[in-house]
Amino acid sequence: MFKSTIGPSAAAPVYLRPETAQGQFLDFKKLLDYNQGSMPFASASIGKCYRNEISPRTGLLRVREFLLAEIEHYVDPEKKQHPRFPEVRDIVLPLLDKETQLSGKTVPQTISIGQAVESRIIDNETLGYFLGRIVLFLVRLGVDRSKVRFRQHLANEMAHYACDCWDAELLTSYGWVECVGCADRSAYDLTVHSRYTGASLTVKEALPEPVKVEEWQAALDKKLTGLRFKKDAKVVQAAVERLDQPALEALAAELEQHGAVALETPALADGTTRVELPKELLSISKTTRMQTTREYTPNVIEPSFGIGRILYCLLEQVYWHRPNDAARAVLSLPLSVAPNKVLIVPLSSNPQLNPIAHALSARLRRLGIANVIDASSASIGRRYARNDELGTPLGVTVDFDTLKDGSVTLRERDSMVQVRGSEDEVVMAIKGLVEGTETWEQVTARMEIFGGQGEDQ
Ligand SMILES: Nc1ncnc2c1ncn2[C@@H]1O[C@H](COP(=O)(O)OP(=O)(O)OP(=O)(O)O)[C@@H](O)[C@H]1O
């Protein structure tokens, strides 16, 4: 937690969250209800997080306030398979696992997620599923697949409660940078929240058949306990209720042998943290009951995306310049990420071209396709070039032939190739490209390649 203060006197401390996860865990019971009590399920949250970084540096890579997006996937600890695992099983990942790191090597082994889970390099299917989804997500954003690797946490860097943890690292001029963490946090968070709030954060499932359970049970004589411990009676009662089966078994033997047991408690009214419970107050016996439900605390698999770091690495990876011209830079953001999808340029300042450009802009807007018009006096080549640098993937030119036959050109940023067609055809092509139902190769194969008034050079 990042400690700060609030109010005019700065007397009241506040604690800024270092992750969104805990807020999700506090809502676990509600989330489980929304999911009709069925497992597995997931929650997700995105928001600002704060860390008291000693030396913030390197732009967006290490800052004190950053945007974090986290998924908490709740799973039965005995069933860590994932129904959609077959979708990612054959994805090949560069894995820098702990053994490789401990042997002093830095070259990852390239192996399919299926093989890595089978050989337990990755602890379980659900964790493997999310590593696959992380790489698919990063590549969809435009990250270069050859500049992604997954590094496993060593035992000494992994949170004590985690049973396996991998970082997706992206290669930048600063070296490999951790951008997404993916940890199996086991049952730690829900167990601790439950312990401190007293709220049960477990899942109850009907068993296919009732089973006979033998267990140790402790009972305090309430009247005698009240008389003996007065205000502390509740604390003592809670300490007894928290005892697990091995502890109860050991105490039963001690009680039998010595007629009394000593029990650790939270601080009592007199400041002590230990009570003596004689046989008259405490009884511990083995009981048998039929169990019809199974109760467990779910384990949590958590992919955690640092948005600023991903964005920084992406910008570095997709920024380049045209061969032999360092001044003509290009930001190859894919359509899914680019803030503006289409640049509309009237070829000249002829007053007849502008209304056509504006009508086309409105038509694209109605389709939900963000676009911008550049009707400035700069040459068309200059206007293309500056929008290439801003990352706008597509360009439509309205020219003098548009006035004659209604046709326009459509230009792709990275290749600078242009096609020509009616406005309807071009709008359909843009829609297909934005929605991902058509590729630029398909568009160039079915539409007429335009070599005319491009002025790209
Ligand atoms: N100071 C920070 N500035 C920007 N992003 C951060 C910062 N700290 C963490 N992140 C992002 O949050 C994600 C999840 O946080 P996590 O707790 O796993 O990071 P971490 O292991 O503490 O990071 P690091 O070891 O680099 O400090 C990281 O993968 C990263 O993208």
The ligand as a Tripos MOL2 file, in Angstrom:
@<TRIPOS>MOLECULE
LIG
   31    33     1     0     0
SMALL
NO_CHARGES

@<TRIPOS>ATOM
      1 N1          5.9620    1.0980  -11.2350 N.pl3     1 LIG1
      2 C1          5.2940    0.6200  -12.2730 C.ar      1 LIG1
      3 N2          5.0440    1.4190  -13.3430 N.ar      1 LIG1
      4 C2          4.3620    0.9540  -14.4050 C.ar      1 LIG1
      5 N3          3.8660   -0.3040  -14.4850 N.ar      1 LIG1
      6 C3          4.0760   -1.1420  -13.4510 C.ar      1 LIG1
      7 C4          4.8020   -0.7250  -12.3000 C.ar      1 LIG1
      8 N4          4.8620   -1.7730  -11.4350 N.ar      1 LIG1
      9 C5          4.2060   -2.7910  -12.0180 C.ar      1 LIG1
     10 N5          3.7270   -2.4330  -13.2300 N.ar      1 LIG1
     11 C6          2.9340   -3.2510  -14.1580 C.3       1 LIG1
     12 O1          2.0100   -4.0180  -13.4130 O.3       1 LIG1
     13 C7          2.1040   -5.3970  -13.7890 C.3       1 LIG1
     14 C8          1.7390   -6.2920  -12.6390 C.3       1 LIG1
     15 O2          2.4200   -5.9090  -11.4630 O.3       1 LIG1
     16 P1          3.4330   -6.8690  -10.6810 P.3       1 LIG1
     17 O3          3.1760   -6.7040   -9.2250 O.co2     1 LIG1
     18 O4          3.4270   -8.2560  -11.2420 O.co2     1 LIG1
     19 O5          4.7590   -6.1200  -11.0880 O.3       1 LIG1
     20 P2          6.1730   -6.2210  -10.3600 P.3       1 LIG1
     21 O6          6.6360   -7.6420  -10.4360 O.co2     1 LIG1
     22 O7          6.1140   -5.5530   -9.0480 O.co2     1 LIG1
     23 O8          6.9910   -5.3090  -11.4100 O.3       1 LIG1
     24 P3          8.5270   -4.9030  -11.2420 P.3       1 LIG1
     25 O9          9.2460   -6.1770  -10.8270 O.co2     1 LIG1
     26 O10         8.9350   -4.4180  -12.5980 O.co2     1 LIG1
     27 O11         8.5330   -3.8380  -10.2030 O.co2     1 LIG1
     28 C9          3.5420   -5.5300  -14.2700 C.3       1 LIG1
     29 O12         3.6600   -6.6230  -15.1760 O.3       1 LIG1
     30 C10         3.7910   -4.2160  -14.9530 C.3       1 LIG1
     31 O13         3.3030   -4.2250  -16.2920 O.3       1 LIG1
@<TRIPOS>BOND
     1     1     2 1
     2     2     3 ar
     3     2     7 ar
     4     3     4 ar
     5     4     5 ar
     6     5     6 ar
     7     6     7 ar
     8     6    10 ar
     9     7     8 ar
    10     8     9 ar
    11     9    10 ar
    12    10    11 1
    13    11    12 1
    14    11    30 1
    15    12    13 1
    16    13    14 1
    17    13    28 1
    18    14    15 1
    19    15    16 1
    20    16    17 2
    21    16    18 1
    22    16    19 1
    23    19    20 1
    24    20    21 2
    25    20    22 1
    26    20    23 1
    27    23    24 1
    28    24    25 2
    29    24    26 1
    30    24    27 1
    31    28    29 1
    32    28    30 1
    33    30    31 1
@<TRIPOS>SUBSTRUCTURE
     1 LIG1         1 GROUP 0 **** ****
